[in-house]
Amino acid sequence: MGSVLYMTFLFLAKMLDNALSTAKTILIQRNRCLLAGICLAVSNYIYLLITKDVVSSDSNLAMVVVAIASGV
């Protein structure tokens, strides 16, 4: 059960990272540089957390879940 929750967390975190990255691009185009910077900072933090978790995980399933979430 804990593994399912962990994989769900990774999936949702990667989707949030993708959404923030898209929001950053839109905010830059609309000349909202401060908000784009905040989105970038939060997105990078989430990305680094996900990367740390995937690298320290013993399972390839975590990498597959993050790769699928990147495509969604």
C-alpha positions, 0 to 999 in steps of 0.5 A: 500500500505504501508503494502505491502511495509513493508512486502516486505521489511521484506521478502527481509531483511530476505532473505539477512540475510540468504544469509549473513549467508551462505556466512559467512559459506563459507568464514570460510571454505575458511579461509577468517576470516575477511570477515566472521566476516563482514558478521556475523556483518551485518547479526546479525544487520539485524536479530536484526532489523527484530526481533525488527520489528516483535515483535513491529508489531501488526500483525501476518502477519509479523511473517508469512512473515519472516517465509516464507522468512526463508524457501526460 
